[in-house]
């Protein structure tokens, strides 16, 4: 599958891409492996991030559960930009500067 980075920078398309890549056969509960998953609205801070609940074990999960992005409080597009710059072999100092700028652009004070 070929991915256009500009699609990942759009919140809705970015999360849709994550869903397609991480769960091509549908969402599965990481606790009990059930596929009886119920949609439970969207994240409070990222409106494109779908929340779910396992019907069998009541485990709550979202689009980023069991990914390298889980448990971090950065926007998906910030992670994508940082990983993109890492792939370009940009220095850590430059990546940090770009990611701080991306955070500021997404959440200006």
C-alpha positions, 0 to 999 in steps of 0.5 A, spaced: 500 500 500 502 506 498 501 512 502 501 519 501 504 523 507 499 529 506 493 524 507 496 523 514 497 530 516 489 531 515 486 528 521 480 524 518 484 521 513 490 520 517 486 516 522 482 512 517 489 510 514 491 508 521 485 503 521 486 500 514 493 499 516 493 496 523 486 493 522 485 490 515 480 485 517 476 489 522 478 492 529 480 486 534 480 487 542 487 487 544 485 483 551 481 477 549 482 477 541 474 478 540 472 482 534 465 484 537 467 491 538 462 497 539 464 504 537 463 509 543 464 516 540 470 520 539 476 522 543 475 528 547 481 532 544 482 529 537 475 528 534 477 524 528 480 518 533 475 513 534 473 510 541 471 503 541 469 498 547 469 490 546 462 487 547 465 481 550 470 483 556 468 491 556 475 493 554 476 500 552 480 502 546 481 507 540 485 507 533 491 508 537 491 502 542 497 497 541 501 502 536 507 506 537 503 512 538 498 509 544 499 513 551 502 519 548 499 525 548 501 528 541 497 529 535 497 523 530 500 529 525 505 531 529 508 524 530 507 523 522 512 529 521 517 527 526 517 520 523 518 523 516 523 527 518 527 521 521 526 517 515 530 523 511 536 522 516 535 529 519 538 530 526 535 530 532 536 537 534 532 539 527 527 534 528 525 537 535 525 544 533 520 542 527 516 538 532 516 543 537 514 548 531 508 543 529 506 542 536 505 550 536 502 550 530 497 545 532 496 548 539 497 556 539 497 559 546 
